Amino acid sequence: MDLVVVESGAKAKTIQKYLGKNILVRASNGHVQDLPNKGKDGSKAVWKHTESALPDPPWSWTERAEKNVKKILSDARNKKVKRVLIATDPDREGEFIAWRLSELFSEFKEIKRITFNEITKTAIRDALDEAGSVDMNLVDAAKVRRFMDRLIGYRASRFARSWSLSSMGRVQTPALAFIVNKEKDIQKFVATPYWAVQALASGIDFRVRFHDRDDPLVWKDEKGKIDTHRTNSTDSAKKVFDSLNFE
């Protein structure tokens, strides 16, 4: 018998209906292990152990995951499962979950990784036929994300609290800086009125050109982009407008 492990319980129920009773389908309910938060393991988790390699920390159970995984393991043993097919989401975090599950289910003879982008009977069957292995490049990307969050987010947040800030983070802080800088630009912006004259007659779309590009009075936006069909001169625009015969 095969065991298929997905992330969500709802997905597991649907896939179980597609695959029938000869394949066991269970849900990991998201992440099963992550970096430790407490004690020496937590403080040393992000430091490398060998040169030119990522840190190799111990991984701790996430909330309620240990009981769930042990139940899946027990069911798999009772059903005499020979092959484990890990069908977590096809993204970085899904690959990390798949890696941790492959380690936890290492007692089984064969462990494969399957992915699909839609929950249909055909897609599931195709995925089973194309079973592969865990993508360790994606796993490493997920690890680095965790290490950076721990190195930057955890430490910076401690500093931030001394300044009455709630938290800081690898993504959160640069994103906030971007928002603040854009808001400052908006507040500093001073709108400059301009005029443009455009006429449509007999199927011809006519736009008045007020300046040459090398004209010192040529219109420019706040970024210095030139538009020769605009002018800041109200008098020039009015004269052009009045000279056009719209009757």
Secondary structure, DSSP 8 states (H G I E B T S, - for coil): -EEEEES-HHHHHHHHHHH-TTEEEEE--S--EE---SHHHHHHTTS-SSTTS------EE-TTHHHHHHHHHHHHHHTT--EEEE---SSHHHHHHHHHHHHHTTTSSEEEE---SS-SHHHHHHHHHT-B---HHHHHHHHHHHHHIIIIIIHHHHHHHTTT-----TTHHHHHHHHHHHHHHHHH------B--EEEETTEEEE-----TT-TT--B-TT--B-TT-BS-HHHHHHHHHHS---
